[in-house]
Amino acid sequence: MDVHAGVAILFKVVDLEFRTPQKAFLYQPGTVPVAPDWDGGQAECGGGLHFSPTPYHALNFAGHLTRDKRRFVACPVALAGLAVHPDGQMPDKVKAKGLAEPCWEVDEHGRPVDGAVVWTPPALAAGVVAGRKAKSPATRRAKTSTKRRGGK
């Protein structure tokens, strides 16, 4: 599971129209679904949106969706809002009130499909690494070569 800037990338299996197998929620790529029935994480099932750590784990919740009738979406979810029930009956899922950023379509291995618009964590988009601006490989190389020549 990838985690960036306090946001985990989790997965959901949906039908060809990007609806959950029960048709309850739409996970159209580019949208940010939110559960109207959020229970604060109290119950393991119901009362929120449910996610799995990988597309493979999400298949446990595919219901009647066969290989030719399903898709997968990557869902950025804030760690602070996750409800985990490690001793529950379904340890392959967590739940939250909603997504932190827009979802996108992925293949069964979690790789973005062609044309998918993937959420990029703000820190990575701005080139910030560990609280400071990232340097390009060329900049690092230039500084390293200067040090080798006895420069500052």
Residue frames relative to the residue before (quaternion, step in Angstrom):
aa qw qx qy qz dx dy dz
M 1.0000 0.0000 0.0000 0.0000 0.00 0.00 0.00
D 0.3134 -0.7439 0.5649 0.1712 3.56 -0.88 0.99
V 0.0437 -0.7675 0.6393 0.0170 3.55 -1.07 0.83
H 0.0320 0.7871 -0.6117 0.0724 3.57 -0.83 1.06
A 0.8620 -0.0405 0.0140 0.5051 3.56 -0.90 0.97
G 0.7244 -0.4526 0.2448 0.4588 3.59 0.94 0.90
V 0.6421 0.4794 -0.3200 0.5055 3.58 1.27 0.29
A 0.2436 -0.7668 0.5816 0.1200 3.57 -0.81 1.07
I 0.3113 -0.7061 0.5990 0.2138 3.56 -1.10 0.71
L 0.0136 -0.8025 0.5927 -0.0670 3.55 -0.43 1.31
F 0.3625 -0.7692 0.5011 0.1606 3.58 -1.24 0.28
K 0.1422 -0.7611 0.6319 0.0344 3.47 -1.31 0.63
V 0.2651 -0.7121 0.6189 0.1989 3.57 -1.12 0.67
V 0.0335 -0.7965 0.6026 -0.0364 3.55 -0.95 0.97
D 0.5640 -0.5808 0.4469 0.3806 3.57 -1.26 0.17
L 0.7499 -0.4109 0.2689 0.4433 3.59 -1.26 -0.05
E 0.6841 0.4395 -0.2705 0.5155 3.58 1.27 -0.37
F 0.5114 -0.6794 0.3708 0.3734 3.58 1.38 0.27
R 0.4790 0.6248 -0.4668 0.4028 3.59 1.09 0.71
T 0.5788 -0.5666 0.4514 0.3744 3.54 -1.20 0.57
P 0.6706 -0.5087 0.3368 0.4220 3.63 -1.14 0.44
Q 0.6891 0.4495 -0.2752 0.4974 3.60 1.14 -0.59
K 0.4351 -0.7213 0.4202 0.3374 3.60 1.37 -0.02
A 0.4181 0.7495 -0.4365 0.2700 3.61 1.25 0.22
F 0.8220 0.1183 -0.0320 0.5562 3.61 0.96 -0.82
L 0.3253 -0.7213 0.5853 0.1770 3.50 -1.21 0.70
Y 0.1001 -0.7822 0.6145 0.0218 3.57 -0.89 1.04
Q 0.0375 0.8193 -0.5660 0.0833 3.56 0.78 1.06
P 0.5009 -0.6495 0.4621 0.3372 3.62 -0.75 0.92
G 0.7556 0.3338 -0.2858 0.4858 3.54 -0.98 0.94
T 0.6525 0.4879 -0.3214 0.4826 3.59 1.27 -0.12
V 0.3066 -0.7231 0.5923 0.1797 3.55 -1.34 0.32
P 0.1555 -0.8279 0.5322 0.0845 3.61 0.21 1.23
V 0.0661 -0.7619 0.6442 0.0122 3.55 -1.20 0.76
A 0.4204 -0.7165 0.5050 0.2340 3.56 -0.97 0.90
P 0.3583 -0.7393 0.5260 0.2202 3.60 -0.82 0.94
D 0.7288 0.4284 -0.2224 0.4857 3.59 1.24 -0.42
W 0.1869 0.8249 -0.5174 0.1300 3.62 1.16 0.48
D 0.1992 -0.8088 0.5481 0.0757 3.57 -0.80 1.06
G 0.5928 -0.5913 0.3610 0.4106 3.56 1.22 0.30
G 0.6274 -0.5627 0.3247 0.4293 3.58 1.27 0.20
Q 0.3645 0.7770 -0.4569 0.2340 3.57 1.27 0.12
A 0.7945 0.2647 -0.1376 0.5290 3.61 0.59 -1.12
E 0.5474 -0.6118 0.4554 0.3444 3.56 -1.14 0.60
C 0.7844 0.2170 -0.1055 0.5714 3.58 0.95 -0.85
G 0.7821 0.2859 -0.2371 0.5004 3.55 -1.16 0.66
G 0.7781 0.3936 -0.2390 0.4272 3.55 -1.31 -0.02
G 0.8050 0.1062 -0.1069 0.5738 3.60 0.89 0.87
L 0.5314 -0.5802 0.4925 0.3721 3.54 -1.33 -0.17
H 0.2635 -0.7941 0.5361 0.1121 3.55 -0.91 0.95
F 0.0730 -0.8035 0.5904 -0.0209 3.54 -1.08 0.87
S 0.2626 -0.7434 0.5948 0.1566 3.54 -1.32 0.41
P 0.5977 -0.6115 0.3840 0.3483 3.59 -1.16 0.53
T 0.7852 0.1040 -0.0584 0.6077 3.61 1.20 -0.48
P 0.6264 -0.5074 0.4050 0.4314 3.60 -1.21 0.26
Y 0.6028 0.5671 -0.3548 0.4349 3.59 1.04 -0.75
H 0.6721 0.4788 -0.2965 0.4808 3.60 0.89 -0.88
A 0.6172 0.5632 -0.3425 0.4297 3.59 1.06 -0.73
L 0.5578 0.6192 -0.3881 0.3936 3.60 1.15 -0.53
N 0.5566 0.6069 -0.3890 0.4130 3.61 1.17 -0.44
F 0.7484 0.3494 -0.1835 0.5330 3.56 1.26 -0.44
A 0.3698 0.7648 -0.4522 0.2717 3.58 1.26 0.46
G 0.3046 -0.7756 0.5059 0.2231 3.58 1.21 -0.27
H 0.8301 -0.1952 0.1787 0.4908 3.56 -0.87 -1.02
L 0.4912 0.6968 -0.4209 0.3099 3.62 1.24 -0.10
T 0.2283 -0.7733 0.5808 0.1120 3.56 -0.60 1.17
R 0.7499 -0.4192 0.2682 0.4358 3.58 -1.28 0.33
D 0.7366 0.4180 -0.2384 0.4752 3.61 0.90 -0.84
K 0.7077 0.4328 -0.2528 0.4979 3.61 1.27 -0.05
R 0.7032 0.4525 -0.2698 0.4775 3.59 1.20 0.24
R 0.1535 -0.7282 0.6619 0.0898 3.47 -1.43 0.43
F 0.2936 -0.7243 0.5876 0.2094 3.54 -1.33 0.12
V 0.1161 -0.7701 0.6212 0.0873 3.55 -1.17 0.61
A 0.3501 -0.6788 0.6063 0.2215 3.51 -1.24 0.69
C 0.1186 -0.8187 0.5619 -0.0049 3.54 -0.86 1.06
P 0.2523 -0.7646 0.5735 0.1510 3.62 -0.50 1.13
V 0.0186 0.8075 -0.5844 0.0781 3.58 -0.58 1.19
A 0.4654 -0.6854 0.4861 0.2780 3.59 -0.85 0.97
L 0.4997 -0.6630 0.4710 0.2982 3.57 -0.87 0.96
A 0.6278 0.5683 -0.3349 0.4133 3.57 1.01 -0.81
G 0.7483 0.4002 -0.2217 0.4805 3.61 1.10 -0.55
L 0.4820 0.6847 -0.4329 0.3339 3.60 1.25 0.09
A 0.1792 -0.7307 0.6480 0.1190 3.53 -1.14 0.76
V 0.0726 -0.7994 0.5961 -0.0162 3.55 -0.66 1.18
H 0.0974 -0.7758 0.6225 0.0343 3.56 -0.99 0.90
P 0.1414 -0.8566 0.4899 0.0797 3.62 0.41 1.21
D 0.7267 0.3838 -0.2402 0.5166 3.59 1.13 -0.52
G 0.4181 0.7301 -0.4465 0.3047 3.56 1.28 0.25
Q 0.6618 -0.5085 0.3804 0.3985 3.54 -1.33 0.01
M 0.7704 0.2582 -0.1460 0.5643 3.60 1.21 -0.40
P 0.0881 -0.8515 0.5156 0.0361 3.60 0.31 1.23
D 0.5979 0.5816 -0.3578 0.4197 3.62 1.26 -0.16
K 0.7401 0.3501 -0.2436 0.5199 3.59 1.17 0.29
V 0.1522 -0.7179 0.6706 0.1084 3.48 -1.40 0.45
K 0.1945 -0.7842 0.5679 0.1571 3.56 -1.19 0.09
A 0.0739 -0.7734 0.6294 0.0176 3.49 -1.33 0.45
K 0.6396 -0.5121 0.3973 0.4133 3.54 -1.29 0.19
G 0.7793 -0.2302 0.1747 0.5560 3.57 1.01 -0.77
L 0.6672 -0.4858 0.3866 0.4115 3.50 -1.35 -0.11
A 0.4421 -0.6797 0.5239 0.2610 3.53 -1.26 0.51
E 0.7739 0.0947 -0.0108 0.6261 3.56 1.22 -0.61
P 0.6787 -0.4960 0.3325 0.4277 3.63 -1.19 0.21
C 0.4264 -0.6875 0.5314 0.2512 3.55 -1.14 0.71
W 0.1272 -0.7737 0.6136 0.0934 3.58 -1.31 0.26
E 0.5420 -0.6300 0.4523 0.3238 3.55 -1.22 0.51
V 0.0655 -0.7735 0.6303 0.0127 3.54 -1.11 0.84
D 0.5108 -0.6057 0.4933 0.3590 3.56 -1.29 0.18
E 0.7487 -0.4159 0.2740 0.4376 3.58 -1.28 -0.02
H 0.6732 0.4599 -0.2905 0.5009 3.60 1.28 -0.20
G 0.5752 -0.6169 0.3635 0.3955 3.58 1.29 0.05
R 0.5069 0.6313 -0.4322 0.3972 3.59 1.26 0.20
P 0.5376 -0.6262 0.4430 0.3502 3.62 -0.93 0.82
V 0.4274 -0.6720 0.5370 0.2783 3.58 -1.02 0.79
D 0.6724 -0.4809 0.3636 0.4295 3.57 -1.24 0.39
G 0.8140 0.2486 -0.2052 0.4832 3.55 -0.89 0.96
A 0.4746 0.6791 -0.4466 0.3378 3.61 1.23 -0.12
V 0.2820 -0.7128 0.6153 0.1838 3.56 -1.08 0.79
V 0.1638 -0.8311 0.5307 0.0293 3.54 -0.33 1.32
W 0.4645 -0.6607 0.5174 0.2828 3.56 -0.99 0.89
T 0.1352 -0.7677 0.6228 0.0666 3.54 -0.94 0.93
P 0.4817 -0.6662 0.4713 0.3194 3.59 -0.73 0.97
P 0.5950 -0.6087 0.3846 0.3571 3.61 -0.93 0.88
A 0.6436 0.5303 -0.3356 0.4380 3.61 0.95 -0.81
L 0.6835 0.4619 -0.2948 0.4824 3.59 0.95 -0.79
A 0.6332 0.5353 -0.3339 0.4485 3.57 1.00 -0.77
A 0.7140 0.4282 -0.2478 0.4954 3.59 1.04 -0.76
G 0.4908 -0.6715 0.4270 0.3547 3.58 1.26 -0.13
V 0.4517 0.6750 -0.4624 0.3557 3.59 1.15 0.51
V 0.0173 -0.7834 0.6208 -0.0240 3.54 -0.86 1.01
A 0.8509 -0.0609 0.0002 0.5217 3.56 -0.79 1.05
G 0.7629 -0.4220 0.2052 0.4447 3.55 0.87 1.01
R 0.7475 0.2995 -0.2288 0.5471 3.61 1.19 0.12
K 0.6377 -0.5301 0.3910 0.3993 3.54 -1.21 0.45
A 0.4002 -0.6949 0.5432 0.2488 3.56 -0.95 0.86
K 0.3218 -0.7293 0.5707 0.1970 3.53 -1.13 0.69
S 0.5043 -0.6345 0.4845 0.3292 3.53 -1.05 0.69
P 0.6321 -0.5256 0.3837 0.4206 3.63 -1.13 0.45
A 0.6274 0.5405 -0.3460 0.4410 3.63 0.99 -0.73
T 0.6492 0.5091 -0.3159 0.4686 3.61 0.99 -0.83
R 0.6519 0.5046 -0.3184 0.4680 3.58 0.92 -0.87
R 0.6480 0.5258 -0.3112 0.4549 3.55 0.95 -0.91
A 0.6565 0.5181 -0.3136 0.4498 3.59 0.91 -0.90
K 0.6741 0.4824 -0.3043 0.4694 3.60 0.90 -0.86
T 0.6388 0.5254 -0.3256 0.4582 3.57 0.99 -0.82
S 0.6810 0.4825 -0.3031 0.4600 3.59 0.85 -0.91
T 0.6095 0.5377 -0.3569 0.4606 3.63 1.09 -0.63
K 0.6505 0.5136 -0.3188 0.4598 3.59 0.94 -0.85
R 0.6494 0.5201 -0.3241 0.4503 3.58 0.97 -0.80
R 0.6945 0.4587 -0.2824 0.4771 3.60 1.05 -0.65
G 0.6045 -0.5902 0.3552 0.4001 3.57 1.21 0.13
G 0.4875 0.6552 -0.4352 0.3791 3.59 1.25 0.22
K 0.6160 -0.5487 0.4115 0.3874 3.56 -1.31 -0.03
